C-alpha cells in the first residue's frame, strides 16, 4: 500500500496535485460501494 505524505509548505499547489490527493482518499474509502447500493427511484433522479 502506498502512503501519502502531507507537509505544510509555502509552495503553490496546482489543480492536478489536489485531485491526486482527493482521488487517493476516495480510493481508500467505501464511498463508491455505498453510493452504488443507494436505491434510486423517481424522487432520487
NORDAMO-V882002 format. One record per helix or strand of 2 or more residues. SS is the DSSP state (hx for helix, st for strand). FROM is the first residue (numbers start at 1). TO is the last residue. Records with the same first field share a line. If there is no record, write none. Layout:
SS->FROM-TO ; FROM-TO
This chain:
hx->15-28 ; 31-36
